[in-house]
Every structure is written in structure tokens, then in C-alpha cells.
């Protein structure tokens, strides 16, 4: 699952995503830029996990609706959190994503992706883009659905569904058990302490 999601990130994101462009066309065009970057730095990515995290933080994180993602993961528990706690959770979730998926940057093996025309809502501020990911091993293509939201004239990724499994839903399930046990504030504090310890051990920013 992690490998597939990382490959999707590789063929999905790059620094410039403008609202005036059709989301599907944008995804198709911008995918080649990040693929080229990852291919160019394959050796360094294999040898330097800190570099891999920096690459993801610089090229992928800005294209994600981190606040919307955090609220989606918190779900009903978001009503128990204040704005400061939501911002803290947003930062923690972003760091979890970086550390989870940066490890798999080296797994890209010339996979191809085919995007379908975007479907917009009536206000044209939300979009869904269906796609298929064709793996290099010849396995059946992976069915995808990208959910994007228009924020400040930019399309940002709010969720990604892989074969019916939502990224937001998966993380919501993982965090829900912790929140049920410790509450929102204590869960955020616990994860923050764990991440700060990891950063201290590996010397990363």
C-alpha cells in the first residue's frame, strides 16, 4: 500500500498547480516533472533518507491541502479540538506522511498513469479525477480517484482513494483508537513527542 501510494505521489505532484487549468490536464502534465527529478536523484535518495524527506517536503507537501486533510482525519473528533490543536495535528500528520512515504521514493520503476477527464462540482471548486496506475510488473492497473479542492486559485489534493481505500479514511482509523483512549490533546502531545525524538535521533529538520 505504501509503495503504491508513493508511486502515485511521484506521478502526481509538482510545484506549480494553477486553478485556471483543468485538474486532469494539470496532473498529467506535471507528473513528468517530478518523475524526472526523482530519476535524476535516485542514487542520493537511496543513500540519504534526510534528502528524501526534504525532496518530499519541498515538492509534494505544498500541493496537499494539509488543513483539510487534518480535519478529515480527525473526523468527528475535530469538533473537540480548537484551532491551535488542529494546526498542531496538521503539522504532525504532515510529518508522518513525509516519513512514511519518503522511504519509498526509490521504488519508482517507470510506472505509468492514465488520467481521465476531471469531474467538477456545480461551483467548480472541487474536482474528482479518476485514473489508472500501470505497474511495471505487468499486474492489472490500480484504480485511483484523486479529490482536489480549489484554494486561493490553486488545486490542492485533499484525498486519494486507491482501489476503494481512502488515504484520509485509513489515517482516520489509525488515529481514532488513540483519540478514544487519550483524547485529542493528549494524542497530539504523544505523537509530537515521538516525532521530536525521531528528529533528534536522525538530526533532521
ZIMO-V45545 format. One record per pair of residues at least 4 apart in sequence whose ideal C-beta (glycine too) atoms are under 6 Angstrom apart, sorted by sequence separation. I is the first residue (numbers start at 0). J is the second residue. If there is no record, write none. Layout:
I;J / I;J
This chain:
7;11 / 8;12 / 20;24 / 25;29 / 40;44 / 43;47 / 54;58 / 55;59 / 56;60 / 64;68 / 73;77 / 80;84 / 97;101 / 119;123 / 134;138 / 171;175 / 174;178 / 177;181 / 181;185 / 20;25 / 80;85 / 120;125 / 150;155 / 160;165 / 178;183 / 181;186 / 198;203 / 43;50 / 44;51 / 70;77 / 119;126 / 133;140 / 147;154 / 148;155 / 158;165 / 159;166 / 158;166 / 178;186 / 16;25 / 117;126 / 118;127 / 131;140 / 132;141 / 147;156 / 148;157 / 158;167 / 177;186 / 117;128 / 146;157 / 146;158 / 130;143 / 114;128 / 115;129 / 145;159 / 129;144 / 13;29 / 114;130 / 144;160 / 127;144 / 128;145 / 112;130 / 113;131 / 143;161 / 13;32 / 69;88 / 127;146 / 10;30 / 13;33 / 69;89 / 112;132 / 142;162 / 12;33 / 126;147 / 111;133 / 66;89 / 69;92 / 125;148 / 9;33 / 65;89 / 110;134 / 110;135 / 124;149 / 109;135 / 108;135 / 9;37 / 65;93 / 56;97 / 55;97 / 52;97 / 16;62 / 55;101 / 12;59 / 52;101 / 12;62 / 51;101 / 8;59 / 51;104 / 44;104 / 45;105 / 44;105 / 37;104 / 37;107 / 64;148 / 27;114 / 26;114 / 67;157 / 23;114 / 64;155 / 23;116 / 63;156 / 64;157 / 23;117 / 62;156 / 5;100 / 22;117 / 72;167 / 21;117 / 71;167 / 74;171 / 5;103 / 9;107 / 72;170 / 72;171 / 88;187 / 91;190 / 87;187 / 91;191 / 94;194 / 2;103 / 1;103 / 10;112 / 72;174 / 76;178 / 80;183 / 84;187 / 2;106 / 6;110 / 22;126 / 79;183 / 23;128 / 22;128 / 76;183 / 22;147 / 18;149 / 22;154 / 18;152 / 18;153 / 18;154 / 16;153 / 3;141 / 16;154 / 49;203 / 3;161
